[in-house]
Amino acid sequence: MSKKLIIFQNKKLFKILDEISEKFEFKLEFFDKEKDLECLESKNSKNYLIISKKKILNLSNQIIINTFPLRINELNQILNINFLKSKFTEQSKISLGKYNLDLNSRILKQDIKQLELTEKESSILVFLKNSEGPVKINQLQEKVWGYNSELETHTVETHIYRLRKKIVDNFSDNKFILSDKQGYFLNEEKK
């Protein structure tokens, strides 16, 4: 999902940014009415920032810029910092059924129990969560480890085995990471 920068009721700023928008790593949009902004919150997506001249009530991810002129380098720095803050917050609570994963600290939590994960273990869980079905070993090798090999390797199986063991030891849950003939998948049932 790509990031969006929404310029609210500032047509001049939108036109300036639109001229250089090919340099940005986000999509640029212009909104003129507050009711158009309400749909952003209802979609429960936090992958946007709104630049406005005044605070808009009950709306997150806002940047208030009411002093002009503003150097483009300053604006770029403000945007980068706020997109990073937004990403940090978004990564702090990824729901995995009855667990929450904080990618920033790599901690898997359930109520008061928590388990520290390695970077690969976190990556495996995120990849399995974002997959639409069971994931084969070679897909994990390619996407999580970054290599595609025809050679027989047990790296994936070893990591999954160790991760399952850590989850069983800490949460007594042997049904979180499951597998069948199609591959590995998460049991995201909430209990």
Residue pairs with C-beta under 8 A, 6 or more apart in sequence:
1 45
1 47
2 26
2 27
2 47
3 25
3 26
3 27
3 47
3 48
3 49
3 83
3 86
4 26
4 27
4 28
4 29
4 47
4 48
4 49
5 17
5 24
5 26
5 27
5 28
5 29
5 48
5 49
5 51
5 79
6 29
6 30
6 31
6 37
6 40
6 48
6 49
6 50
6 51
7 13
7 14
7 17
7 28
7 29
7 30
7 31
7 50
7 51
8 30
8 31
8 32
8 37
8 50
8 51
8 52
8 53
8 56
9 31
9 32
9 52
9 53
10 51
10 52
10 53
11 30
13 51
13 65
14 28
14 30
17 24
17 28
18 28
20 72
21 28
26 79
26 83
31 37
31 50
34 56
37 50
37 56
37 59
38 59
40 48
40 50
40 59
41 58
41 59
41 60
46 60
46 61
46 86
46 89
46 90
47 86
47 90
48 61
49 61
49 62
49 63
49 79
49 82
49 83
49 86
50 56
50 59
50 61
50 62
50 63
51 62
51 63
51 65
52 62
52 63
52 64
52 65
53 64
53 65
53 66
54 64
54 66
55 62
55 64
56 62
61 82
61 86
63 78
63 79
63 82
65 75
65 78
88 104
91 102
91 103
91 104
92 102
92 103
92 104
93 100
93 101
93 102
94 100
94 101
94 102
94 103
94 126
94 129
96 108
96 125
96 129
96 186
96 188
97 176
97 186
97 187
97 188
97 189
97 190
98 110
98 189
98 190
98 191
99 108
99 109
99 110
99 171
99 176
100 108
100 109
100 110
101 107
101 108
101 109
101 117
101 122
101 125
101 126
102 109
103 122
103 126
106 116
106 117
106 118
106 119
106 121
106 122
107 114
107 115
107 116
107 117
108 114
108 115
108 117
108 125
108 167
109 115
110 171
113 170
113 171
114 170
115 166
115 167
115 170
115 171
117 125
117 163
117 166
120 144
120 145
120 159
121 159
121 162
121 163
121 166
123 144
124 140
124 144
124 159
124 160
124 163
125 163
125 186
127 135
127 140
127 143
127 144
128 135
128 177
128 184
128 185
128 186
129 186
129 188
131 139
131 185
133 182
133 183
133 185
134 179
134 180
134 182
134 183
134 184
134 185
135 183
135 184
135 185
136 182
136 183
137 156
137 157
137 183
137 184
138 148
139 183
140 156
140 184
141 147
141 148
141 149
141 153
141 155
141 156
142 148
144 156
145 155
145 156
160 177
160 179
160 184
163 177
164 174
164 176
164 177
167 173
167 174
167 176
167 177
168 174
175 187
176 186
176 187
177 184
177 185
177 186
177 187
178 184
178 185
178 186
178 187
179 185
